[in-house]
Amino acid sequence: MVKLQSLDPNTPMFAQLKEKTGRIVMANTFVVPKERAEEFRSLFRRQAEFMMAQPGFVTLQLHKGTADSRLVMNVAVWESTEALAAALGSPEFHRMVAEFPDDIESYPHIFEQIDV
């Protein structure tokens, strides 16, 4: 299973999920070993299809670092933290997360838009 890390140790994502909000952006930066890139994308696509069908989902994009970077970033917009929390808490999502290799690191964090 993917190794979950806190981007901001003072405010882990699971603490953020407890705050009621309006529209949010969930940015998740992954460190993916080069030999796992295709496997990661395949697993991510299946997970993305599941998330896109969940209530409150708005949009999602996957980005790769340039040059020789091992970083991949998922940027997803949700109607609220409650909608995201419900999707993340589903047993089906947990089964999919368990399929990711142990040598992939994940740094998720929730953001609110504050300016242009």
C-alpha positions, 0 to 999 in steps of 0.5 A: 500500500502507498506510504502516506506522508503529511505535506504539512506536519502541523495540519495533516490531511485527515485533520483537514477532512474534519473541517466543514468547507465549501469547494476545495482542491485536494492536491496529492503529490506522489513520489513514484519510482521510475520502474513503477510509472506505468503501474502507477498510472494504470492503478490511478486511472481505476481509482480516478474513475471511481472518484469521478462517479462519487457525489460532490466530485467536480474535476481531476487532473494528473500532472507529471514533473518535467525532465527526469522527475519522479513526481506525479501530482493529482489535483482534484476539485470537490464540492466540500470536505464532506464529499471528499471524506465520504469518497475516501472512506468507502471500502471500495476506495480502501481496496484500490489504495491497498493495490498500490506498491509500498515504494510509492509515497503520497503527500495529500493536502487540502486547499481552499481558493483564496485569490485569483 
